[in-house]
């Protein structure tokens, strides 16, 4: 499981601090609503962050995203 996005990988992808935090919560298996509750933001904002993560990592799913962040 991803406990943190490796610094070098985060820098290479240009991830923001919030995007890195989001990736860790995704790795914990949280749903969008759970992530929103955990971070005190709206589910729509969560979707936006996840979309941005997918774009930056070149991923199309949560599993693919996590695989790319761990490699």
C-alpha atoms as an extended CHARMM CRD file, in Angstrom:
* protein
*
        71  EXT
         1         1  UNK       CA              0.0000000000        0.0000000000        0.0000000000  PROA      1               0.0000000000
         2         2  UNK       CA              1.1180000000        3.5240000000       -0.7570000000  PROA      2               0.0000000000
         3         3  UNK       CA              1.8140000000        5.3700000000        2.5170000000  PROA      3               0.0000000000
         4         4  UNK       CA              3.2660000000        8.4010000000        0.7560000000  PROA      4               0.0000000000
         5         5  UNK       CA              4.0920000000        9.3670000000       -2.7950000000  PROA      5               0.0000000000
         6         6  UNK       CA              7.8670000000        9.2100000000       -3.1850000000  PROA      6               0.0000000000
         7         7  UNK       CA              9.2490000000       12.7600000000       -3.3110000000  PROA      7               0.0000000000
         8         8  UNK       CA             11.1510000000       12.1790000000       -6.5360000000  PROA      8               0.0000000000
         9         9  UNK       CA              8.0590000000       10.7280000000       -8.2610000000  PROA      9               0.0000000000
        10        10  UNK       CA              5.8210000000       13.5570000000       -7.0270000000  PROA      10              0.0000000000
        11        11  UNK       CA              8.2890000000       16.1520000000       -8.2900000000  PROA      11              0.0000000000
        12        12  UNK       CA              8.6240000000       14.4330000000      -11.6760000000  PROA      12              0.0000000000
        13        13  UNK       CA              4.8430000000       14.4420000000      -12.1420000000  PROA      13              0.0000000000
        14        14  UNK       CA              4.3750000000       17.9500000000      -10.7250000000  PROA      14              0.0000000000
        15        15  UNK       CA              1.9470000000       16.8220000000       -8.0230000000  PROA      15              0.0000000000
        16        16  UNK       CA              0.6280000000       19.3440000000       -5.5340000000  PROA      16              0.0000000000
        17        17  UNK       CA              0.5920000000       18.5890000000       -1.8280000000  PROA      17              0.0000000000
        18        18  UNK       CA             -3.1670000000       18.0270000000       -1.9570000000  PROA      18              0.0000000000
        19        19  UNK       CA             -2.8110000000       15.6390000000       -4.9070000000  PROA      19              0.0000000000
        20        20  UNK       CA             -0.2100000000       13.6410000000       -2.9750000000  PROA      20              0.0000000000
        21        21  UNK       CA             -2.5220000000       13.5150000000        0.0340000000  PROA      21              0.0000000000
        22        22  UNK       CA             -5.3680000000       12.3990000000       -2.2370000000  PROA      22              0.0000000000
        23        23  UNK       CA             -3.2400000000        9.5600000000       -3.6710000000  PROA      23              0.0000000000
        24        24  UNK       CA             -2.5390000000        8.2030000000       -0.1830000000  PROA      24              0.0000000000
        25        25  UNK       CA             -6.2560000000        8.2250000000        0.6710000000  PROA      25              0.0000000000
        26        26  UNK       CA             -7.0450000000        6.4520000000       -2.6020000000  PROA      26              0.0000000000
        27        27  UNK       CA             -4.4370000000        3.8360000000       -1.6740000000  PROA      27              0.0000000000
        28        28  UNK       CA             -6.2080000000        3.3430000000        1.6580000000  PROA      28              0.0000000000
        29        29  UNK       CA             -9.3060000000        2.3850000000       -0.3580000000  PROA      29              0.0000000000
        30        30  UNK       CA            -11.4290000000        5.3950000000        0.5120000000  PROA      30              0.0000000000
        31        31  UNK       CA            -14.3200000000        6.3430000000       -1.7810000000  PROA      31              0.0000000000
        32        32  UNK       CA            -14.6790000000        9.9160000000       -3.0370000000  PROA      32              0.0000000000
        33        33  UNK       CA            -17.2750000000       10.7800000000       -0.3720000000  PROA      33              0.0000000000
        34        34  UNK       CA            -15.0210000000        9.3920000000        2.3550000000  PROA      34              0.0000000000
        35        35  UNK       CA            -12.0540000000       11.3760000000        1.0320000000  PROA      35              0.0000000000
        36        36  UNK       CA            -14.2020000000       14.5100000000        0.9570000000  PROA      36              0.0000000000
        37        37  UNK       CA            -15.2670000000       13.9720000000        4.5620000000  PROA      37              0.0000000000
        38        38  UNK       CA            -11.6980000000       13.2360000000        5.6900000000  PROA      38              0.0000000000
        39        39  UNK       CA            -10.3510000000       16.4260000000        4.0700000000  PROA      39              0.0000000000
        40        40  UNK       CA            -13.3530000000       18.6880000000        4.6730000000  PROA      40              0.0000000000
        41        41  UNK       CA            -13.8980000000       19.3730000000        0.9660000000  PROA      41              0.0000000000
        42        42  UNK       CA            -16.7410000000       18.6380000000       -1.4500000000  PROA      42              0.0000000000
        43        43  UNK       CA            -16.9590000000       15.4030000000       -3.4470000000  PROA      43              0.0000000000
        44        44  UNK       CA            -16.7600000000       17.5510000000       -6.5870000000  PROA      44              0.0000000000
        45        45  UNK       CA            -13.4080000000       18.9180000000       -5.4810000000  PROA      45              0.0000000000
        46        46  UNK       CA            -12.2260000000       15.3660000000       -4.8340000000  PROA      46              0.0000000000
        47        47  UNK       CA            -13.2390000000       14.3950000000       -8.3880000000  PROA      47              0.0000000000
        48        48  UNK       CA            -11.2790000000       17.3660000000       -9.7440000000  PROA      48              0.0000000000
        49        49  UNK       CA             -8.1430000000       16.4020000000       -7.8070000000  PROA      49              0.0000000000
        50        50  UNK       CA             -8.4430000000       12.7820000000       -8.9410000000  PROA      50              0.0000000000
        51        51  UNK       CA             -8.9400000000       13.8760000000      -12.5550000000  PROA      51              0.0000000000
        52        52  UNK       CA             -5.7930000000       16.0110000000      -12.2840000000  PROA      52              0.0000000000
        53        53  UNK       CA             -3.8760000000       13.0750000000      -10.7880000000  PROA      53              0.0000000000
        54        54  UNK       CA             -4.9730000000       10.8410000000      -13.6670000000  PROA      54              0.0000000000
        55        55  UNK       CA             -3.8710000000       13.4430000000      -16.2070000000  PROA      55              0.0000000000
        56        56  UNK       CA             -0.4760000000       14.0350000000      -14.6240000000  PROA      56              0.0000000000
        57        57  UNK       CA              0.2540000000       10.3230000000      -14.1790000000  PROA      57              0.0000000000
        58        58  UNK       CA             -1.2330000000        9.2480000000      -17.5070000000  PROA      58              0.0000000000
        59        59  UNK       CA             -3.6130000000        6.8840000000      -15.7100000000  PROA      59              0.0000000000
        60        60  UNK       CA             -7.1880000000        5.8190000000      -16.4480000000  PROA      60              0.0000000000
        61        61  UNK       CA             -8.0790000000        4.1180000000      -13.1560000000  PROA      61              0.0000000000
        62        62  UNK       CA             -7.2140000000        4.1750000000       -9.4730000000  PROA      62              0.0000000000
        63        63  UNK       CA             -5.2430000000        0.9450000000       -9.7800000000  PROA      63              0.0000000000
        64        64  UNK       CA             -3.2550000000        2.2690000000      -12.7240000000  PROA      64              0.0000000000
        65        65  UNK       CA             -2.6510000000        5.5520000000      -10.8800000000  PROA      65              0.0000000000
        66        66  UNK       CA             -1.2820000000        3.7860000000       -7.8050000000  PROA      66              0.0000000000
        67        67  UNK       CA              0.9170000000        1.5110000000       -9.9080000000  PROA      67              0.0000000000
        68        68  UNK       CA              2.4130000000        4.5320000000      -11.6680000000  PROA      68              0.0000000000
        69        69  UNK       CA              2.9780000000        6.4150000000       -8.4170000000  PROA      69              0.0000000000
        70        70  UNK       CA              4.7380000000        3.4590000000       -6.8010000000  PROA      70              0.0000000000
        71        71  UNK       CA              7.0650000000        2.8080000000       -9.7410000000  PROA      71              0.0000000000
